[in-house]
Amino acid sequence: MANIVIQTEDGYKNKGFAKKVVEKIAYECLKKGLIPTYWVNKNNIPSRKVAKNAGFELLSKEIVVSIEKIE
């Protein structure tokens, strides 16, 4: 499995670059026998749009819990 994470600088947003990069990374993962996964915060609508436009579909939801060290 290969996790895909992407960040786009403001000057490059809404130009299709993120979609192309994600598509290329996913393709390279598949060529190597890896399963590409795209994790995104449910509130990050632009990133969810990139994932959908690059061909990803929602398969599962995850709850992440962080516990601070208790002394």
Contact map, one row per residue, 1 for C-alpha under 8 A:
11100000000000000000000000000000011110000000000000000000000000000000000
11110000000000000000000000001000011110000000000000000000000000000000000
11111000000000000000000000000000000111100000000000000000000000000000000
01111100000000000000010011000000000111100000000000000000000000000000000
00111110000000000000000000000000000001100000000000000000000000000000000
00011111000000000100010000000000000000000000000000000000000000000000000
00001111100000000000000000000000000000000000000000000000000000000000000
00000111110110000100000000000000000000000000000000000000000000000000000
00000011111110000000000000000000000000000000000000000000000000000000000
00000001111110000000000000000000000000000000000000000000000000000000000
00000000111110000000000000000000000000000000000000000000000000000000000
00000001111111101000000000000000000000000000000000000000000000000000000
00000001111111111100000000000000000000000000000000000000000000000000000
00000000000111111000000000000000000000000000000000000000000000000000000
00000000000111111100000000000000000000000000000000000000000000000000000
00000000000011111111000000000000000000000000000000000000000000000000000
00000000000111111111100000000000000000000000000000000000000000000000000
00000101000010111111110000000000000000000000000001000000000000000000000
00000000000000011111111000000000000000000000000001101100000000000000000
00000000000000011111111100000000000000000000000000000100000000000000000
00000000000000001111111110000000000000000000000000000000000000000000000
00010100000000000111111111000000000000000000000000100100000000000000000
00000000000000000011111111100000000000000000000000000110000000000000000
00000000000000000001111111110000000000000000000000000000000000000000000
00010000000000000000111111111000000000000000000000000000000000000000000
00010000000000000000011111111100000100000000000000000000000000000000000
00000000000000000000001111111110000000000000000000000000000000000000000
00000000000000000000000111111111000000000000000000000000000000000000000
01000000000000000000000011111111111100000000000000000000000000000000000
00000000000000000000000001111111111100000000000000000000000000000000000
00000000000000000000000000111111110000000000000000000000000000000000000
00000000000000000000000000011111110000000000000000000000000000000000000
00000000000000000000000000001111111000000000000000000000000000000000000
11000000000000000000000000001111111100000000000000000000000000000000000
11000000000000000000000000001100111110000000000000000000000000000000000
11110000000000000000000001001100011111000000000000000000000000000000000
11110000000000000000000000000000001111100000000000000000000000000000000
00111000000000000000000000000000000111110000000000100001000000000000000
00111000000000000000000000000000000011111000000000000000000000000000000
00000000000000000000000000000000000001111101001100000000000000000000000
00000000000000000000000000000000000000111111000000000000000000000000000
00000000000000000000000000000000000000011111100100000000000000000000000
00000000000000000000000000000000000000001111100000000000000000000000000
00000000000000000000000000000000000000011111111100000000000000000000000
00000000000000000000000000000000000000000111111110000000000000000000000
00000000000000000000000000000000000000000001111111000000000000000000000
00000000000000000000000000000000000000010001111111100000000000000000000
00000000000000000000000000000000000000010101111111110000000000000000000
00000000000000000000000000000000000000000000111111111000000000000000000
00000000000000000110000000000000000000000000011111111100000000000000000
00000000000000000010010000000000000001000000001111111111100000000000000
00000000000000000000000000000000000000000000000111111111100000000000000
00000000000000000010000000000000000000000000000011111111000000000000000
00000000000000000011011000000000000000000000000001111111000000000000000
00000000000000000000001000000000000000000000000000111111100000000000000
00000000000000000000000000000000000001000000000000111111110000000000000
00000000000000000000000000000000000000000000000000110011111000000000000
00000000000000000000000000000000000000000000000000000001111110000000000
00000000000000000000000000000000000000000000000000000000111110000000000
00000000000000000000000000000000000000000000000000000000011111000000000
00000000000000000000000000000000000000000000000000000000011111100000000
00000000000000000000000000000000000000000000000000000000000111110000000
00000000000000000000000000000000000000000000000000000000000011111000000
00000000000000000000000000000000000000000000000000000000000001111100000
00000000000000000000000000000000000000000000000000000000000000111110000
00000000000000000000000000000000000000000000000000000000000000011111000
00000000000000000000000000000000000000000000000000000000000000001111100
00000000000000000000000000000000000000000000000000000000000000000111110
00000000000000000000000000000000000000000000000000000000000000000011111
00000000000000000000000000000000000000000000000000000000000000000001111
00000000000000000000000000000000000000000000000000000000000000000000111
